[in-house]
Amino acid sequence: MKLISALILLCTATAALADPFPTGNALAGQKLFVKYDCNQCHNKIMKGDGNKIFTRIDRKRNTPEGLIEQIGMCGGNVDVHFTPQETQYLAAYLNRFYKFK
């Protein structure tokens, strides 16, 4: 019985690790990204293609936690304060670039 319980716990932990933004919704995140024109600043920084900010070699954020922090900072820069759920949505959307596991 202990072996079965340990196996179930291990499977649950592995599934949780597989999705760094388990309450995120990429489609909802994309809508927020467009609604708040997030690429407006990114386009200026990257001289036209704002999405390159996510894939550059020297990007600032290399962990799911770092991405969550950056979303909060970016929101503050444009006077938008995302809820924790909205942050998860945005992170799930942006993870198409970052590919965190």
N, C-alpha and C positions, 0 to 999 in steps of 0.2 A: 504493500500500500504506500509506503514511504517513497518507493521508487517511482510509482505512478504520479504521486503528488509532485515530486521533484521534476519529473519530465514535463508535466503540465506547466509548472512555474517557469521552467527553462523556455518552453515554447512561447509562453506569454511574454516573457522578457525579450526574446528574440524578435517577436512581432512588434513590440514597442520600439525597439531599436531600429527597425526597418523603416519607420516613418518618423522623421524628426519633428513633424508638425501634425500630430494625429488628429487635432481638432480643426485643421486647416481645410480650406476648400479653394482649390486653385482658380476655379471659375469666378467665385466671389472675390478672390484676391485680384484677379485681372480687372474686374469691374471697378474695384476701388482704385487700382493703379491708374486706370483711364480717368475715372471721376476726378481724382485729385491731380491729374496731369503730372504724375511723378517724373516722367522723362523730361519735363521742362528743364530742370536743373541738370539732369544727366546729359542732355543734349549739349548744353553749354560746356560742361566739363570735358566731354568726349568729342567736342567739335563736330556735332551732327548726329552721330548714332549713339544715343543714350544707352542702349542695351549693352554696348561694349563695356560699360562700367562694371558689369557683373562677371565678365569673362576675362578681364585683363589679368596679366600675370601678377601684378603687384596689388591685387585687390585687397581691401582692408579687412574683409570678413571671410574667415575660413572655417567657421563652425556654425552650427545652427543657432547657438546662443548669441554669437557675434552678429548674425544676421538679424535676430530679434532686436538686439540693442541698436543696430544701425537703422532699422525701420523706425524706432522711436525717435532717434536723433533727426532723421530726415523729416519725419512728421513735424517735429518741433521747429525745424527750419522754415516751414511754410505755414506755421501756426495751425496745424491739424494734430489733434491728439487722438490717436487710434486706440480703440478699446483693445483689451487683450485678445478678444476673438477676432477683431479686424486684423490685428497683427499676425495672428495665426493664418488668416486667409491670405494676407500679402506674402507671408513667408512661404506658404505652400505654392503660390503662384511663382514667386521668384526662384523657388527651388528647381524650376525647369532649367535655369541657368547654372545654379550652384551644384545641383545633383548630390546634396547631402543624403546620407543613409543613416 
